[in-house]
Amino acid sequence: MTYPPAPAAGSPAGAPESPKSKVVAGILQILLGGVGAGRWYTGHYGMAVAQLLTCGGLGIWSLIDGILFLVKEDRTDSDGLVLKK
């Protein structure tokens, strides 16, 4: 699948951006990470099920994952598109 070029204010790599927000994903993951909410939101269903079955890695995995969603610029959705800010 090919995507049109991103506008100048797009992602750091110049790739098209996802319509989903990294801030929303991060907050969902921090608050509801025990059920993998941030991963469900971004479409990473395999990871979401793993977090659901392990209660978010007893809370540690989900907390770290939520923080990474908020601070990293290269987090992607299930289509490989970089999450918008």
C-alpha positions as CSV (number, residue, x, y, z in Angstrom):
1,M,0.0,0.0,0.0
2,T,1.4,3.4,-0.9
3,Y,0.6,6.7,0.9
4,P,0.7,10.2,-0.5
5,P,3.6,12.4,0.7
6,A,3.1,14.0,4.1
7,P,2.7,17.8,4.5
8,A,5.8,19.7,5.7
9,A,4.5,19.7,9.3
10,G,4.1,15.9,9.3
11,S,6.1,13.3,11.2
12,P,9.8,13.7,11.8
13,A,10.7,11.2,9.1
14,G,8.4,12.9,6.6
15,A,6.1,9.9,6.5
16,P,2.3,10.3,6.6
17,E,0.9,10.6,10.1
18,S,-1.7,8.4,11.7
19,P,-5.1,9.9,12.6
20,K,-4.5,8.6,16.1
21,S,-2.8,10.6,18.8
22,K,0.2,9.5,20.8
23,V,-1.0,11.5,23.8
24,V,-4.3,9.7,23.8
25,A,-2.5,6.3,23.4
26,G,-0.1,7.2,26.3
27,I,-2.8,8.3,28.7
28,L,-5.0,5.3,27.9
29,Q,-2.0,3.0,28.4
30,I,-1.0,4.6,31.7
31,L,-4.6,4.7,33.1
32,L,-6.0,1.5,31.6
33,G,-2.8,-0.4,30.7
34,G,-3.9,-3.5,32.6
35,V,-6.3,-4.2,29.8
36,G,-4.0,-2.9,27.1
37,A,-6.2,0.1,26.3
38,G,-3.4,2.1,24.5
39,R,-2.6,-0.9,22.3
40,W,-6.2,-1.5,21.5
41,Y,-6.4,2.2,20.5
42,T,-3.4,1.9,18.1
43,G,-4.6,-1.4,16.6
44,H,-1.8,-3.6,18.0
45,Y,-4.2,-6.3,19.0
46,G,-1.6,-9.0,19.7
47,M,0.1,-6.8,22.3
48,A,-3.2,-5.7,23.7
49,V,-4.2,-9.3,24.3
50,A,-0.8,-10.1,25.9
51,Q,-1.2,-7.1,28.2
52,L,-4.8,-8.1,29.0
53,L,-3.7,-11.6,30.0
54,T,-0.8,-10.4,32.2
55,C,-2.6,-7.4,33.7
56,G,-0.3,-5.1,31.9
57,G,2.8,-7.0,33.0
58,L,1.5,-6.4,36.6
59,G,1.3,-2.7,35.8
60,I,5.0,-2.3,35.1
61,W,4.9,-3.1,31.4
62,S,1.8,-0.8,30.8
63,L,3.4,2.1,32.8
64,I,6.6,2.0,30.8
65,D,4.7,1.5,27.5
66,G,2.5,4.5,28.3
67,I,5.5,6.7,29.1
68,L,7.2,5.6,25.9
69,F,4.0,6.6,23.9
70,L,4.3,10.1,25.4
71,V,8.0,10.7,25.0
72,K,9.1,8.9,21.8
73,E,8.5,10.5,18.4
74,D,8.5,7.3,16.3
75,R,5.6,5.3,17.8
76,T,3.4,3.9,15.1
77,D,-0.1,2.5,14.7
78,S,-0.9,-0.9,13.3
79,D,-0.6,0.4,9.8
80,G,3.0,1.6,10.4
81,L,2.0,5.3,10.4
82,V,3.6,7.5,13.0
83,L,1.2,8.7,15.7
84,K,0.4,12.4,15.6
85,K,1.2,14.6,18.6
